[in-house]
């Protein structure tokens, strides 16, 4: 069931103030465990990655996407 307009929650962006910004920032800031992917030595050159994988007898993992970088399509 849809809510009526007067039952919708207030826009919370209006309530962000300098005093509450620190709390909001700590809430949305990525935690260390969420950034572990940055520790992987990613190869951006496909040919070099292929050669390295071959030398190390390791599989090649390719991550590809298209569209807007803010959302994979």
PEHUWO-V287730 format. One record per residue. N is the residue number from 0. RES is the residue in one small letter. PSI is psi in degrees with one decimal (999 if undefined). BURIAL is I if it has 9 or more other ideal C-beta (glycine too) atoms within 8 Angstrom, else O. Layout:
n;res;psi;burial
N;RES;PSI;BURIAL
N;RES;PSI;BURIAL
//
This chain:
n;res;psi;burial
0;x;133.0;O
1;x;145.8;O
2;x;151.3;O
3;x;160.6;O
4;x;-40.0;O
5;x;-6.3;O
6;x;-4.8;O
7;x;148.3;O
8;x;151.6;O
9;x;153.0;O
10;x;114.8;O
11;x;-18.1;O
12;x;-28.7;O
13;x;-22.9;O
14;x;-0.6;O
15;x;122.1;O
16;x;170.2;O
17;x;-33.6;O
18;x;-35.3;O
19;x;-5.2;I
20;x;-40.3;I
21;x;-42.8;O
22;x;-44.1;O
23;x;-43.7;I
24;x;-44.0;O
25;x;-27.6;O
26;x;-39.5;O
27;x;-12.9;O
28;x;130.4;O
29;x;139.4;O
30;x;162.6;O
31;x;-43.4;O
32;x;-22.2;O
33;x;-9.7;O
34;x;11.2;I
35;x;-26.2;O
36;x;-22.7;O
37;x;-13.1;O
38;x;-9.9;O
39;x;131.9;O
40;x;76.7;O
41;x;142.4;O
42;x;130.0;O
43;x;-11.9;O
44;x;114.6;O
45;x;-42.2;O
46;x;-44.6;O
47;x;-38.3;O
48;x;-40.3;I
49;x;-42.7;I
50;x;-43.8;O
51;x;-43.6;I
52;x;-39.3;I
53;x;-44.1;O
54;x;-38.9;O
55;x;0.2;O
56;x;47.8;O
57;x;153.6;O
58;x;160.4;O
59;x;122.5;O
60;x;121.9;O
61;x;125.8;O
62;x;114.0;O
63;x;146.8;O
64;x;166.9;O
65;x;173.5;O
66;x;-162.1;O
67;x;131.6;O
68;x;-14.7;O
69;x;-6.1;O
70;x;120.3;O
71;x;138.0;O
72;x;999;O
//
